[in-house]
Amino acid sequence: MSQYPAFSLDLFRLDGQVAVVTGSGSGLGNVFARALGTAGATVVSADIDLAAAEKTAEEIRATGGTATSITVDVSDPDSVETMSATTLKEHGRLDILVNNAGIASPADRIHDMLLEDWDRVNAVNTRGVFLCTKVVLPQMMVQKKGSIINISSVAGLGGVSNDLSAVAANYSASKGAVATFTKQVAVEYGKEGIRCNAIAPGWHLGTQLGREALPLSEADIAAMVGKLHELTPLNRTGNPEELAGLLVYLASDAASFMTGQVIAHDGGWTSW
Ligand SMILES: NC(=O)c1ccc[n+]([C@@H]2O[C@H](COP(=O)([O-])OP(=O)(O)OC[C@H]3O[C@@H](n4cnc5c(N)ncnc54)[C@H](O)[C@@H]3O)[C@@H](O)[C@H]2O)c1
């Protein structure tokens, strides 16, 4: 007889679990936070923009879920420590971490790239993922269970043209580091019941990431979107909501034997 429970959709439920989502104030982070709330988790919505974090928490509460908000700068160790300590004080446990906060920069080629742009992107995208992971691991080790989900990118799996939105070497290198860090956490902490996986999204438009970093005319955007469709087997870009199922799966006991994986969610982009 297997010790593992027979399959049931209940395995996807997250009732009684506490989930921290960084960068939850907009874009994919908002989708992830709401999805975890829908699956029953108590959500800590954490963003450098407190008003945006609270708006996401309010959306979760408005649909019958449980959520609080907190301001965090994931690149700042003290701020990250406060996020974790406040979560434990208010909710008593910490089961799920979604390292979603991330930024891009102008899509300069490497020989033109400013050192400060390299450092600024890596401070959030790699240092931030390290700091947030480091701070939750001790509690997950006490609980002998935890699920960490890092948000990498298809840009972290291979080279991508600078023509396509805000993809530059600082961004792709940071997302590659996130993919490898994911595997390192999985290997180091598997014996302690902690799983760590990454999602590598392709383009999920409807978010601000590309446009803020690289202001484009409407004609440029139309040309870029056309090129993205051409390069994607499913011939379209993703909708952020389409990522919700994968995120909840990785967070839940339905994925109890999944760790160290970097899963592209990209309409087939990486399958050519
Ligand atoms: N949208 C996509 O198509 C796409 C594709 C691949 C990967 N990603 C990754 O997904 C994640 C979310 O992207 P998005 O498109 O939703 O971006 P977004 O810009 O819409 O949201 C990012 C959020 O992170 C917050 N943030 C920024 N710096 C922070 C910091 N230092 N501390 C805490 N919060 C901070 C912002 O306030 C914002 O709410 C990023 O890691 C991004 O690299 C996105």
The ligand as an SDF file (V2000), in Angstrom:
LIG
                    3D

 44 48  0  0  0  0  0  0  0  0999 V2000
    5.5270   39.3650  -17.7770 N   0  0  0  0  0  0  0  0  0  0  0  0
    6.2350   38.5010  -18.4950 C   0  0  0  0  0  0  0  0  0  0  0  0
    5.9580   38.2480  -19.6680 O   0  0  0  0  0  0  0  0  0  0  0  0
    7.4160   37.8070  -17.8600 C   0  0  0  0  0  0  0  0  0  0  0  0
    8.1340   36.8720  -18.6220 C   0  0  0  0  0  0  0  0  0  0  0  0
    9.2050   36.1970  -18.0290 C   0  0  0  0  0  0  0  0  0  0  0  0
    9.5360   36.4470  -16.7140 C   0  0  0  0  0  0  0  0  0  0  0  0
    8.8220   37.3750  -16.0090 N   0  0  0  0  0  0  0  0  0  0  0  0
    9.2050   37.6010  -14.6080 C   0  0  0  0  0  0  0  0  0  0  0  0
    8.0400   37.5690  -13.8100 O   0  0  0  0  0  0  0  0  0  0  0  0
    8.1800   38.4540  -12.7030 C   0  0  0  0  0  0  0  0  0  0  0  0
    7.0320   39.4450  -12.6920 C   0  0  0  0  0  0  0  0  0  0  0  0
    7.0640   40.1900  -13.8990 O   0  0  0  0  0  0  0  0  0  0  0  0
    5.9050   41.2060  -14.3060 P   0  0  0  0  0  0  0  0  0  0  0  0
    5.8920   41.2560  -15.7910 O   0  0  0  0  0  0  0  0  0  0  0  0
    4.6570   40.8680  -13.5880 O   0  0  0  0  0  0  0  0  0  0  0  0
    6.5250   42.5690  -13.7750 O   0  0  0  0  0  0  0  0  0  0  0  0
    5.8360   43.8640  -13.1580 P   0  0  0  0  0  0  0  0  0  0  0  0
    6.7960   44.9920  -13.3860 O   0  0  0  0  0  0  0  0  0  0  0  0
    4.4180   44.0100  -13.6690 O   0  0  0  0  0  0  0  0  0  0  0  0
    5.7550   43.5310  -11.6010 O   0  0  0  0  0  0  0  0  0  0  0  0
    6.8870   43.4650  -10.7960 C   0  0  0  0  0  0  0  0  0  0  0  0
    6.4910   43.8260   -9.3860 C   0  0  0  0  0  0  0  0  0  0  0  0
    7.6570   43.7410   -8.5750 O   0  0  0  0  0  0  0  0  0  0  0  0
    7.7070   44.8740   -7.7300 C   0  0  0  0  0  0  0  0  0  0  0  0
    9.0910   45.1420   -7.3840 N   0  0  0  0  0  0  0  0  0  0  0  0
   10.0530   45.7020   -8.1620 C   0  0  0  0  0  0  0  0  0  0  0  0
   11.1900   45.8060   -7.4860 N   0  0  0  0  0  0  0  0  0  0  0  0
   10.9750   45.3060   -6.2440 C   0  0  0  0  0  0  0  0  0  0  0  0
   11.7730   45.1410   -5.0780 C   0  0  0  0  0  0  0  0  0  0  0  0
   13.0510   45.5470   -5.0490 N   0  0  0  0  0  0  0  0  0  0  0  0
   11.2090   44.5670   -3.9940 N   0  0  0  0  0  0  0  0  0  0  0  0
    9.9200   44.1770   -4.0080 C   0  0  0  0  0  0  0  0  0  0  0  0
    9.1060   44.3260   -5.0690 N   0  0  0  0  0  0  0  0  0  0  0  0
    9.6280   44.8730   -6.1710 C   0  0  0  0  0  0  0  0  0  0  0  0
    7.0690   45.9930   -8.5200 C   0  0  0  0  0  0  0  0  0  0  0  0
    6.5970   47.0480   -7.6730 O   0  0  0  0  0  0  0  0  0  0  0  0
    5.9550   45.2640   -9.2430 C   0  0  0  0  0  0  0  0  0  0  0  0
    4.7530   45.2490   -8.5000 O   0  0  0  0  0  0  0  0  0  0  0  0
    9.5610   39.0960  -12.8650 C   0  0  0  0  0  0  0  0  0  0  0  0
   10.5040   38.3910  -12.1130 O   0  0  0  0  0  0  0  0  0  0  0  0
    9.8250   38.9540  -14.3410 C   0  0  0  0  0  0  0  0  0  0  0  0
   11.2030   38.9840  -14.6420 O   0  0  0  0  0  0  0  0  0  0  0  0
    7.7860   38.0570  -16.5540 C   0  0  0  0  0  0  0  0  0  0  0  0
  1  2  1  0
  2  3  2  0
  2  4  1  0
  4  5  1  0
  4 44  2  0
  5  6  2  0
  6  7  1  0
  7  8  2  0
  8  9  1  0
  8 44  1  0
  9 10  1  0
  9 42  1  0
 10 11  1  0
 11 12  1  0
 11 40  1  0
 12 13  1  0
 13 14  1  0
 14 15  2  0
 14 16  1  0
 14 17  1  0
 17 18  1  0
 18 19  2  0
 18 20  1  0
 18 21  1  0
 21 22  1  0
 22 23  1  0
 23 24  1  0
 23 38  1  0
 24 25  1  0
 25 26  1  0
 25 36  1  0
 26 27  1  0
 26 35  1  0
 27 28  2  0
 28 29  1  0
 29 30  1  0
 29 35  2  0
 30 31  1  0
 30 32  2  0
 32 33  1  0
 33 34  2  0
 34 35  1  0
 36 37  1  0
 36 38  1  0
 38 39  1  0
 40 41  1  0
 40 42  1  0
 42 43  1  0
M  CHG  2   8   1  16  -1
M  END
$$$$
